Amino acid sequence: MNNVKIIHTDQRNPYLLSAAEERSTMRKQAAKRNRLTVPRRPAWDESTTPHELDRKERASLLDWRRGLAELQENDDLLMTPFERNLEVWRQLWRVIERSDLVVQIVDARNPLLFRSEDLESYVKEVDPKKNNLLLVNKADMMTLGQREAWADYFRKAGINYRFFSASLAKEQNEAMDSEPSVDGENSSGRSNAQAAVVDGGDKLAKEAERLDVQDAEADEEQWASEEELDDNADQRTRILTVDELEALFLENAPELEDTMGTPHRKTQIGLVGYPNVGKSSTINALIGAKKVSVSSTPGKTKHFQTIHLSPDVILCDCPGLVFPNFATTKAELVCNGILPIDQLREYTGPAGLVAQRIPQSYFEALYGVKVHTRPVEEGGTGLPTAEEILVAYAIARGFAKTGQGQPDESRAARYILKDYVSGKLLFCHPPPSDPPYDPRAFNRELYNVAHLPQKRRTILAAQTEGSITGSEDPSLMDDPEAVPAPPIEGEKSNRLDKRFFGPGQGNNAGHLTMPFNHRYSEQGIAANKQLSGRKERAMLALERNIDPADLKMSSKKHFKGQRRKKKTATSEDY
């Protein structure tokens, strides 16, 4: 009976942790983090037969899985669904052994969850000359302030990192493909204009051009030092281009030793990471054409691939695999794209996380819905719950169940969670710090009108930006310090007030109109019963605002007094 725990689902989501439970779980995870390892490939040489190597690899993987299973069962810690297939780990071993530089690609919204510290140690164990690089992909989803906070954390931790965005690189490649025709027209136009100026012999234009060149050279010399300082500051947070990323690979790769009689060997770059973090998209952006299959479903790449990027660089794309790491809830794994959404059964937990992280006002502005939350007077917390946002989205999109036509919350949850994973609903985790960052303040700049789609921006164009929050930094996020929200009244309270104080009541204003059957109920009988004695005296005294002792009332309600008057009258007549 000690394991029984009563949970009220109307107050909190049973699939999520409270703040105290989350802090306790994080402390337990920090104490056991050194046990999160990746499986090692057993040592082998030329004399090792394939059968012996296969047996050693299977035994090594079995011991590794046994250690993680003990960690989960004995310490009651939830872990990511790490890869258990030996063939996938063999692909990783081959990529590490072939590569001179191992690049871990992580999602910028939660870099620490997708980073494996023990993988970097294993790379150094294979060959101390090999180097590691942490490539923070999808950095365009972060603001400049968020990138600065993470850059400070990476530098303090001694992590070699760079920011990159495969989607921005793809857009740049497409823009460059469409530029040559436009540039040719512009260059021809400029050459014709310059020829006309030269032919005309306009000396005044030439003199003005010479003075402009002199002024530009003077300005460059004056501000050269400041530009160098700005470049150094931007190196920490700047999102790299495709050319800069290729140069970064060659810069971080170790120098190859040339031996006599052997041809020149190309530098091999291994790309490793979780499923759906953008490894294949990064390769496609580097090449400039689609060479690797890309999908939003985790685990699209099945075997490692080698792509010749240039005469000096070869890229090795490793299949996406989940490294062992701690997680607080399964809902966190779904929201981070580690678990596939289409195979999801329990959706209230992930939807509850989205409801906690995304402000209600931004959610309503993005989807054009109205979320009806339970007011505080009826037991609400002031924040929308998973059921409330799912019902609002389902009603707005017309998602209904067969039968009675109730809102289809399961279908609505899949649409909302896919938007969250894809980045339409943005939330970036802050880096660890002391004191810790406030997640709402850390993501405040993400919830403004500029992050809405163009269609939604057009609808909200009538509202001025300054009227959103009344500040110079407008945000659709609710800020209780800037704008105190009025108390929300529930529908029951509104209906009661309209019936009690509504117009058209006449003399009955302030009195409830009871139904016909109310008079036959116990309350109705008690209401229609007339008062007598002290209760009647007290009520009359309250109505007249006098002391009940000063009120004179007949104590008895019978007609004996009238009979006595009649008797006295008849006796006097005689």
N, C-alpha and C positions, 0 to 999 in steps of 0.2 A: 504493500500500500504506500510505501514511501516514494515510489516512482510516479504516482498518480499526480497530475497537475491539471487543475481546472483553468481553462482559458476562455475568456469571454471574447468572442470574435467581433462583437460590436464595439469593443474598446480598442483592440490592437490586433494586428495581423499575426496569427500563430506561426507563420512561416518566416517571420523577421525577428531580429533580436532587438531588445531594448538597448538604450545607451549604456547602462551598467553591464549588461551581458556582453555587449560588444567590446567594451574595455577589458573585461576579464578574459575574453577569448583572445584578444590581441596580446595580452601579457603571456598567456600560455603559449601562443604561437612564437613569440620572440624567444622564449626559453628553449624551444625545440627546433629553431630554424637551422641550426648547424647539421641536422640530420636529413635535410632535404638535399639529396645527391642525385646525380645521374649515373646510370650503369656504366661501368668501365669495361672496355674490351680487354680480354685476357692477353697476356704477353704471348707472342708467337714469333717464330723464326722460320728459316727455310726448311728446317727438318720437321716442322709440325705438319702433320697430315690434315687434310680437310675434315676427316671424321673427328679427330682429336680437337681441332679448333671449334667445330660445331658443338661438341659435348661441353667444352670449357665455356663457351659463350652462353649456352643454355643454363649451365650451373651458376654462372655469374649473375645472369638476369634473375634466376629463381631466388638467390640469396638477397638480391636487391629488393625484389618485390616482397619478400618475407619481412625484411626490416621495415619497410613502409607500412605493411599491414599491421605489424605490432604497434607502430606509432599511432595508427588510426584507432585501433581497438583499445589499447591500454590507456592512452591519454585523451581519448574521445575528441579528436581533432578532425575537422572536415578538410579534405584535400581536393585538389583539382582532379578530374578524371584522367590521370596521367597515362601515357601510352604503355601498353602491356605487350604489344606485338614485337617479337624479336626482330623481324624483318625490317621494321621501321627504324629501330635503333641501329641496325646494321647500316642503313642508309646514312644516318648521322655520323657513325664512326668513319665511314668512307669519306664523307665530306670533310671532316676535321683532319683526317690524315692527308688528304690531297691539298688542302687549302693552306696558303701562307698567311692569310688574314681571315679570321672568322668574324662575321658581322651579325650581331643579334638585332633583329628588327622588332621593335616593340610599338605598341599603340600609345600615342601621346596622351590619351585621356586617362590611362592608368599604367604608367611605365613599369612600376615596381612589380605589378602582378605578372607581367609578361617577361620579366627579366629573370634569368637563372644565374645566380652567382656561382654555383658549383660548375656550370658549364665553362665559365672562364678559367676556373682552376684546372679543369680537365684538359683544356686546350694547352695550357702551359705544361701539364704533365706529359702530354704526347710529345711536345717539342718546345723547349723554352724559347726558341727563336720565333715562334708563331705569336701573332698579336691579336688583340681583341678590340672590337669597336661596337659601341651601342648606337644604333641608328634609330632615332625617335621619329617614326613615320606618322603621317596625318597631323603634322605640326600646324597646318593651316587652320585646324579646329581650335587652336589655343590663341589667346590674346598675347600681346607683348609682355604684359605683366606676369602672366602665367609662365611664359617661357623663361623670363628672368628668374622667377622663383625656383623653377626646376633646374636652371643652369647653375644657380648658387648651390643647390643641393648636390648636383653631380660633381661639381668642383671640390666641394668639401669632402665627398666620399671618394675622390680620386678615380672617377669613372671617365673613360675616354668616350665622349658622346658627340653627336651632331644632330641637328634638326633637319628633317626632310619631309617633302610632301609629294607623293607619287601622282596625286590628282593635279596639283599645280604644274608639275613637270609635264604631264600629258597635255595640259592646256597650252603650255609654252611650245611644245613640239608641234601642236596643230597650228598655232599662230605663226610659227616660223615657216611651216609648209605653205601658208597662204601669203607670206610676205614678198617673195621674189617678184611676182607680177606687179604688185603695187610699187615696190622699190624701183623696178625698171621704168615704170611710167614716171615716177617722181624724178629719177635721175636724168631721164631724157628731158623732162621739163626744165630741170635746173641747168643742164648743159646748154639748152637753147637760150635760156635767159642770160646765162653768163656770156655766151657768144654774142648776144645782141648788145650787152653792155660794153664788151671789148670793142666790137665793131663800131659802136657809136662814139667811143673815145670819151666816155664820161669821166673826166679827171676828178670831179668832186666826189663821186661815188667811191672811187679807188682810195682817195684820201680818207674818207670816213671809215672805210673797211680797215685801213692800216691803223687808224687810231683805236678802233674797237679791238683789234688784235693786241695792241700794246696794253690797253686797259685790262683785257682778260689775263694776260701774262702777269701783270702786277697783282691782280686779285688772287691768282693761283699761288704766287709766292707768299702772299700775306697770310692766306688761310691754309697753307699746306700742313702746318703742324696740327691745327684743329681737326682737319679731315683725317689725319692719321689716328688721332685719339678716337674719333667717332668710329673709324673702321675697326679698331681694336675692341671697342665696346660692343659693336654689332656682331663680332665674331661669335660671341657667346650665344646669341639668340637668333642669328640670321638663319633663314631657311635656305638650304643650299640648292643650287641649280644642278642640272644634269652634268654639265661640264665640271663644275666644282666637286661634285660627288665622285666622279671618275678620278679626278686629280687627288682627292682625299684618299681613295683606295690605294693609289700608288704611293702616296706619302706615308701612310701607316703600315704598308706591307714591308716586311724585312727585305734587306738587300739579298739578291740571289748570288750565290757563289758560282763563278764560272770555272768549270774544270776543263782541262785540255782534252780535246777529242770528242766533246759532247756538244750538241747543238744548243743554241740559246733557248732556255725554258721560259715559258710565259708565267706571269704572276697569276696565281689562282686565288679567287675571292669566294669564300663560302658564305652563303646567306642562310641563316637559321632563324627560326622563330615559331611562334604559335600559329595555328590555322587562322586564316582570315585577318592577318595583320598587314598584308600587302607585300609579301615577298615577290610574287609573280608580277604584280603591278609595278614594283620598283624596277624589275628587270626590263619590263616592256618600256618603261619611261627612259631607261638608260639606252636601250637599243633604238628607240624611236619608232618601232613598229611592233605589232603584236606577234611575239615569238612564243610566248608561254600562255597556256590556257588560264583564264581568270574566271573565278566564280565567287559569289557571296556565300556559298555553302562552305563551311569549314572542312578542310581536308580534300581539296580538289586535286592537288599535286600528290601523286602516289609514289614516284621514284625520283631520285635526284637527277638533274639534267645539267649538262654543261653547255654554255653558250659562249662563243668567241665574241667578246665585246670589241676588242681592238687587237692589233698585232702584238700587244704586250699584256693583255688582260683576258682571263677566262673566268666567267662567272659559273658557280656551282649552286644550283637551286635545290635546297634540301626539302623533302616533304615536310609539311607543317605537322609538328607533334607537340603534344601538351606535356610540359615539364612538370615534375612534382612541385607543388606550391600549396600554401595554406589558403583557405577561403572561409569566410564567415558563414555564408549561407549558399544554398544552391541558386537562390534568386540572383545573387551577385555574379555567379558564373554565367547565367543566362544573359544578364544585362551587359556583360563584357564580351559576349559573342563566342564564348568557349563551348557552350552547349547549344545545339541547333534549336531554333525556335519552332520549326515545323513539327518536331517530335515532342513538343512540350505538352505535358498533361496538367500540371499544377501551374496556373497562371496568376493567381492572386498575389503571390509573393513578389515576382518581378514587377508586376504592375504597381504594387505598393511602393517599391523602391523608386519607380519613376514618379509616382505621385509625391513622394517626399522630396525628391531632388529638383524636379522641374516646378517653378512657381505656377500657381494656378492662373494668374493673369496672362503669363506667356503661353501657357497651354491653350487657354481660351482664344487668344489672339492668333495662334498658329493654325488651329483647326476650325475656328469660327463656331465654337460651341459655347454653351453655358453650363458650367458645373454647379449643381445644386448641392452644397455641403450641409451637413447637419450642424445646426447652431450650437453654441456652447451651452445654452440653457436646456437643451435636450440631450446633453451628453457628448457633444462633439468636441473636437480638439482644435478647431480653427483651420486645420489642414485637410485637404480632400483625401479620401481613402481610395483604395483600388477600385472598389465597387462603384463609387461615385463618378470617377473619370471614365470608367469603362461603359457605364450606363449612358453617360452624356455623349460619348463618342458613337456608341451603337445607335442611339436614337437619331443623332445628326446624320449618320450615314445610312440609316434604314436597315441595320442588321438586326433581324428578328429570328427567334426560334420558331420551329414548326409547332403547331398546336395553338396555344393561347396567344402567341405573338409577343412574348416577352423579349426584352433586349438580349441579343446574343453577345454576352460578355467575352466568351472564349475567342470568337472571331475578332472582336475589337482589340483584345489583348495582343493578338498576333500582329496586327497592323501597327499598333503603338510600339511594341517591342522592336519590330524591325526598323521603325523610324529612329528609335533610340540607338540601336546598334550601328545603323548607317550614319548617324551624326545629325539627323534632322532635329532631334531633340538632344541638345548638347549638355553634357555635364563632365567636367574635368576634375579629377581627384587632386587635391593639393599635396605637396610633398611633406614628409614628416618634418616637424620642427618643434621647438620648445620656446614659447607656448605654441600649441597647434593652431593651424589656420582655421578660420571659420569657412565652411564650404559655401555658404550663401554669399558671403562677401568675396570669396575667391572667384566665384563664377558670375558676379554681378554684371560685368560688361558683356556677357554672352546673351543677356536677355533684354536686348533693346530692339528697336524697330529695324535696324540695319540687318539683323540676322533673320528677319522674316522673309519668306518668299515674295517675289514681286507682286503676285496677285493679292496677297494679304496686305502688303504695304499700300497698295492702291486703295483698298477698302478703308484702311486706317489713316489715309492721307488727310482727312478732314480735321483730325485732331492734331494740334500742335505738339511738338516734342516737349516743350517746356511744361505743358499742362499734364503730362503723364505722371511725373513725380514732383513737379514744382522745383526742380533743381537744374543746374547746368549740365549734369550728367544724367540724361533721361534713361530710364530703364523700366521695362515692363514688370520687373520683379517687385513683389510686394515688399515695401520697406516700412516697417511699423514706426521707425524713428522719424522718417521724413513725413509720412502721411499716416496719422492715426486712423485706422479703419473703424467705421461706425459699427456698433454691435449689430449682429445679424439676428433677425427674428425668424423663427420657423414658420412654416405654413400653417401649423395648427394655431400658433399665436396670432397670426394675421387674420385667419378666419374668425377666431374668437373676438378680436377687437372690432372687426367689421360688423359682426352681428350685435355686439354690445353697444358700440358707439357710432355705428354707421348712420348715414342720413336716412330720412324717411321713417324714423322710429316713432316720432311724435311724442306723446306722453309716456310711451314705453321705453324711452331712451334710458339706458342704464339698467334695463331689466332683460333677463333672458326669456326668450319665447320657447317654452317647453312643448314637446310633442303631446299628442292626445293621450297616449298610454302612460304618460308620466304621472297622472293623477292617481293611477291605480298601483303605482309602485310604492315601496316603503318610504322613499324620500318624498314622494308626492303626497302621501297621506300625512306624513309629519309636517309638511309645509302648509297644508290646508287646515290643520287642527288649530283651533283658536286657543290663545293663551288665557290663563286665569291666575288670580292670586298675585304672588310676588313677581312672577315673570312679566305679567301684564303691567304691573306698577313700574317695574324697572324699564320696560320698553317705552312706556308713555313718558317717563321722566327723561329718558335720553332724547326722545323726540322734542320735548318742550324745553330741554336744557335747564332743568331744575333738579333739586334734591328729591329723591324718592320719598323721604320722610315728610316733606311739605305737601306731597300730593295726597288729596283726600279722595278716597274711593270707598264705595259701599263694599263692605267685607262679604256680604251674603247676597246671593242672587235668587231670592224667593219672595213671595208676596205676603209674608206674615205681617209686615208692617202695615200694609194696606187694610188687612182684616182688623187689626187693632184700631186703626183710625175709624173704621166703620162702626165698631162696637162702641167706642167712646161717643161717637156722634149720636147714636140711637139712645144711649142712656141719658144724655143731656136733654134730649127732646122730651123724655118722660119726666 
